[in-house]
Amino acid sequence: MVHGLAKWNRGPANFGKLLHVLGVPAPVPTAWLVTLLEIFGGAAILAGVLIALVSIPLIVSMLVAMFTVHWQYGFSAINTIGLTETGPKFGPPGYEVDLLYIGALIVLALLGPGPLSLHAWLRGRFRLS
């Protein structure tokens, strides 16, 4: 959700410029779709509702980010490229965090919502299965 809000605050069209450079088809509509997916998909997971449903497009989004952006920088999420007087200088992140997010989404999708989720509350309130 935080990544989607960051894209929203900078403007999805600016994210679309990055997607254009990467050769993504329809970069601005895709940027809007990814931004909204990350915001609302993240909110759904946080609330514990529609977890399996939103996990699928979020995993696809992470796979695309992993192979189009992060793969070339290797595995490590923290790439130290130098040391300055003020401290270490970091390069672009690798795909480690992408794999972490994908693993977490798979676990959440398989386990489903917990007892404190909106899903559990709605199930108890309206006797849903």
C-alpha positions in Angstrom: 0.0 0.0 0.0 2.8 2.4 0.9 4.4 1.9 -2.6 1.1 2.7 -4.3 0.6 5.8 -2.1 4.2 7.0 -3.1 3.3 6.6 -6.8 0.0 8.4 -6.1 1.8 11.3 -4.4 4.3 11.7 -7.2 1.6 11.3 -9.8 0.9 8.0 -11.7 1.9 9.7 -14.9 5.4 10.1 -13.6 5.6 6.4 -12.9 4.2 6.0 -16.4 7.4 7.7 -17.7 9.5 5.0 -16.1 7.3 2.3 -17.6 7.7 3.9 -21.0 11.5 3.8 -20.7 11.2 0.1 -19.8 9.1 -0.5 -22.9 5.9 -1.4 -21.1 2.9 -1.1 -23.4 0.4 1.6 -22.6 2.6 3.0 -19.9 0.3 5.7 -18.4 -2.8 3.4 -18.1 -0.6 0.7 -16.7 0.9 3.1 -14.2 -2.6 4.0 -13.0 -3.6 0.4 -12.8 -0.5 -0.6 -10.8 -0.9 2.4 -8.5 -4.5 1.6 -7.7 -3.8 -2.1 -7.4 -1.1 -1.4 -4.8 -3.3 1.0 -2.8 -6.5 -0.9 -2.8 -4.9 -4.4 -2.9 -2.7 -3.4 0.0 -5.8 -2.0 1.9 -7.7 -5.2 1.2 -4.8 -7.3 2.6 -4.4 -5.0 5.6 -8.2 -5.3 6.3 -8.1 -9.1 5.7 -10.6 -9.2 2.9 -10.3 -10.7 -0.6 -6.8 -11.7 0.2 -6.5 -14.6 -2.3 -8.1 -12.5 -5.1 -5.8 -9.4 -4.7 -2.7 -11.5 -4.1 -2.6 -12.8 -7.7 -2.3 -9.4 -9.5 0.1 -8.2 -6.8 2.3 -11.2 -7.3 2.2 -10.6 -11.1 3.2 -7.0 -10.5 6.1 -8.0 -8.3 7.3 -10.5 -10.9 7.2 -7.8 -13.6 9.2 -5.4 -11.3 11.6 -8.1 -10.4 12.4 -9.1 -14.0 12.3 -5.7 -15.7 13.9 -3.5 -13.0 15.6 -5.3 -10.2 17.1 -8.5 -11.7 20.0 -6.7 -13.3 21.2 -5.5 -9.9 21.5 -9.0 -8.4 19.9 -10.5 -5.4 20.8 -8.2 -2.5 18.3 -5.5 -1.6 21.1 -3.3 -0.3 24.0 -2.7 -2.8 26.7 -0.7 -1.3 28.6 1.0 -4.2 30.9 3.3 -2.2 31.8 5.1 0.9 31.8 8.9 1.3 32.6 11.2 4.2 29.0 11.1 5.2 28.6 7.4 5.0 27.9 4.6 2.6 26.4 5.2 -0.8 23.8 2.7 -2.0 23.0 1.6 -5.5 19.7 0.3 -6.9 18.2 -2.6 -5.0 18.2 -6.2 -6.3 15.3 -8.6 -6.4 15.6 -9.9 -2.8 12.7 -7.7 -1.5 10.5 -8.7 -4.5 10.9 -12.4 -3.5 10.1 -11.5 0.1 6.9 -9.8 -1.0 5.9 -12.7 -3.3 6.5 -15.2 -0.6 4.5 -13.2 1.9 1.6 -12.9 -0.6 1.6 -16.6 -1.3 1.5 -17.4 2.5 -1.3 -14.9 3.0 -3.3 -16.3 0.1 -2.9 -19.9 1.3 -3.7 -19.2 5.0 -6.5 -16.7 4.3 -7.8 -14.1 6.7 -7.3 -14.4 10.4 -9.8 -14.1 13.3 -9.3 -10.3 13.6 -9.9 -9.7 9.9 -12.8 -7.8 8.3 -13.7 -11.1 6.6 -14.1 -12.9 10.0 -16.1 -10.0 11.3 -18.4 -10.0 8.2 -18.7 -13.8 8.4 -19.8 -13.6 12.1 -22.1 -10.6 11.6 -23.9 -11.9 8.5 -23.4 -15.7 9.0 -21.4 -16.0 5.8 -19.3 -19.0 5.1 
